[in-house]
Amino acid sequence: AQKITQTQPGMFVQEKEAVTLDCTYDTSDQSYGLFWYKQPSSGEMIFLIYQGSYDEQNATEGRYSLNFQKARKSANLVISASQLGDSAMYFCAMREGPGGTSYGKLTFGQGTILTVHP
Amino acid sequence: DADVTQTPRNRITKTGKRIMLECSQTKGHDRMYWYRQDPGLGLRLIYYSFDVKDINKGEISDGYSVSRQAQAKFSLSLESAIPNQTALYFCATSGADRNTEAFFGQGTRLTVV
């Protein structure tokens, strides 16, 4: 079964600094996708970035990048130049591809609360 | 209009009552999911459906049931609500490919007293 672990319940960062949010995963499947979502205090889930298991390059979307280390089964989110509006809960998630025992299920980690200080 | 709409947005109900949370989507996706969010536990999967005739239990399905009335509609029922079902509930939908993100509703905050 697939599993996602986020070991940082809370993180603090100074405005304009970079921050890394950790995510490790466990799967026996070779084909899978990794996602990061942001949940501000208003509660909605906002998709940030995607990384496929066969992608050779790390994904980037604006100030978000994903540090994907397949051998270590980690998919850390890097936020550059933090802004006050980045303060939110961040979730890592994974979906296995065909052939996986958890095919199609989207499994989430526990989340990390990020606080950006001015 | 939102791609995924959940009703109600907020609900307070009494222990033992039956309650239904409804979800509809306009994305045209086959896959739909119900999650609950509790502090420190992230989002946990209750039920998921890959099409109208395919419904599967997630990791915490006890005490819940679902109905997929149409491709666009997926409802979650609590047959006899209990206080530890107090949580934020999310409906989501996604395409079939592993690289497609899930689209979430705004959430339903349910309180069982």
Interface residues (C-beta under 8 A of the other chain):
Chain A: I4 Q6 P9 S31 Y32 G33 F35 Y37 G43 E44 M45 F47 Y50 G52 F91 A93 R95 E96 G97 G104 K105 L106 T107 F108 G109 Q110 G111
Chain B: R31 Y33 Y35 G40 L41 G42 L43 R44 L45 Y48 F50 G58 L88 F90 A92 S94 A96 R98 N99 E101 A102 F103 F104 Q106 G107 R109
